[in-house]
Amino acid sequence: MRFTFSAPASLLFVFLLGFFCPSQEPFQDKKVFASSVAFSPDGKYFAAGGRSPFDTKRKDAVQISVFEPGLKGVLKVWESHSGKEIWDLFDSDKKIRCLEFSPAGPFLAVCYRGSSQRLPVQRKTYPLIVWDVKTKEKKIVLPECCGYDCLAFSLDGKWLATGSMVSLEEQSPESWFTLWEMPSGKEKHKTKLPGGTRSYPQLVDSLAFSPDNSTVAIGTYESDLFVFDLKTKKASKLIGAGPRSPTALAFSPDGKFLAFVSRENEVRVFNWGKRELVGKFSAYSHACTGVVFRPDSNMLFTSGIEFDAEKKTTSGAWKAWAVPEGRLVFTGKTEAKPGSIAISPDGKKVLLGDPWGPVELCNVPKELQMEKIKGK
């Protein structure tokens, strides 16, 4: 049997096909320079937060990026299926440092920082806000401080961990690790990490909950990697992590590995059960900026920047690695020079945030996509 369509009917068919089967071309948004990106646990949304774009080719671009005169904080959320922007939020007083979706619902936690918050003349304070993505209302507002630097939700959604700057005095900066109960927003534990000096304390820079919700991995700026036990409420150094680590953290969903990026631009993989280093490799010639495991735990994705010594230029890329040995499986080129990375729950999309350029949503090649996880 053969079907024929009139011209109007053909056009209608093409329109409906495009409506119900959105394009799989890479997504890009140039209206936000994103310092952080995230997918919702159910895969329905993705988000990016940072600051408004500026001309990066200007001679004073570096000064603009540091002092940010006239720049606004930008928060955007899109539907994953269609790529449709469902809302954005602009704020002239503060930029977005990092963000993460809660596993407990359509809630998005956002850390804010001031535009010139490291200058002695600045004494403003900023909150951490948990937004309801559907209603666009503030669900929880945590107490203000000089700036929240990082955050992480436990996988059961019952806890929120934060690293915050509570003093900006040049000779005595202070940083705290805090544990908050969700959804009440009540502070349950607060501590300064051991070690460090008056001028160089343990500044909390990155956080990740273990999949069993028993511990929190804590990365500190140019210092140590700590492990916080939720039962004992004590933090201890992870032996063998190496010096000056880490800048980014990620647990494998099965809890077997902890991957992190050292400030020597080296990716290190720990067997979490044995607390031993089982793999390390150099991922980029210039900087590795983020790590995330594929949802089936069998592959590690990274974001970073390559440097061409001959041309003296830099370019962005995301890569896929076999773990723990660190065998390179795939390299994806991007227009963005990503500073952060996230992966969709189905493992088919990679989201990249560039603090000096566009947000990009890239398709994971079919040969790198995982088999369907049991029970999902």
C-alpha positions, 0 to 999 in steps of 0.5 A, a space after each residue: 500500500 502506498 501513501 501520498 501526501 498533498 503539499 500542505 499535508 507534507 508541510 504539516 507532517 514536517 512541522 509535527 515531526 519537528 515538534 514531537 522529535 526535537 533536533 539532536 543538534 548540539 545546543 548552545 547559549 551565549 547569553 550566560 558565561 557559566 561558572 557552573 552547570 547541572 542536570 536535574 536527577 530526573 533528567 527533565 531540566 538542565 541549568 547554568 549559572 554565572 554572569 552576563 557576557 562581555 567582550 573577552 577581546 577587550 584589552 581590559 577583559 581580565 580586569 572586567 572579569 575580576 571586578 565585573 563593573 556593570 555585569 549581572 549574575 545570570 541563572 538559566 533553566 531549560 527543558 532537556 527534551 526541547 531545549 526550551 528556556 523556561 526561565 532566567 534570573 538576572 541580578 545586578 548585585 551578585 554572580 552565581 558561583 555554583 549550583 546543583 539540583 536536589 534529588 528530592 524534587 524540582 529544586 535548584 540550590 544556587 550559591 551566590 558571590 559578590 562581584 568584587 568580594 575579595 577586595 578589602 573594601 567589600 563587606 557585603 554578604 550573600 545567601 544560598 537560595 534553593 529555588 522551586 524550578 516549577 513555581 520560580 519561588 524561593 524554597 529555602 534561603 540559608 543565612 548570608 555570609 561573605 560567599 558560598 563557594 561550593 555545595 553538594 546534596 546527599 543522594 537521598 536529598 536529606 542533607 546539603 553540604 556547603 563550603 563558605 567564606 565567613 571572613 575576607 580579612 586579608 591576613 585571616 580569611 576563614 572558611 567553614 564546612 557546614 551540614 544543613 538538614 533538608 528540607 528544613 534548612 536547619 544547620 546541623 554541623 559546622 566546622 573549620 577543617 584542621 591544618 592550614 595557617 592564619 594566612 592560608 587556612 583550609 578553604 573549602 573548594 569542592 564537595 561530593 557525597 558518597 553514594 551511600 550518604 555516609 561520607 562527604 569528600 572535601 577538597 580544599 584550595 591548594 591544600 588537602 583532601 578530607 573525608 567527613 564522616 556523617 556519623 562521627 561528625 569528624 573530618 580526616 585527611 585522605 592519605 595518599 591523595 597527593 599535594 595541592 588537591 583537588 579542584 573537582 570531585 566526583 564519586 562513581 554512582 556505584 561507590 567504587 571510585 572517587 575521582 578528582 583533579 589535582 592542581 598539577 593538572 592530573 586526574 587521580 582515581 581512588 578505590 574508595 573501599 580500600 582508600 588507595 590510589 589505583 589510577 592517575 593520568 594527565 588529561 589536558 595540556 593546559 587545565 582539567 576543569 571538571 570530572 563526572 562519571 557516566 551513570 553506570 560508573 564504567 566511564 569517566 568524562 572530563 572537561 578542560 583546555 588544551 594548549 597549542 605551544 606552536 600556535 600559542 592558542 588554547 581550545 576546549 574539549 571534553 573527553 571520555 576515559 576508561 577507569 581506573 587505568 585512564 585510557 582515553 576513549 574519545 575526545 569531543 571538540 567544543 567552542 566553549 573552553 569549559 570550566 564545568 561539566 555535567 552528564 544527563 541521567 541517561 548518559 546521552 548528553 554532556 553539558 559544558 559551562 564556560 566562565 568566558 564563553 557559551 554554554 554547550 550541550 553535546 551529544 554523547 556518541 552512541 558507541 559511548 552510551 551505556 546500556 540501560 541500567 537495571 531498574 531505571 
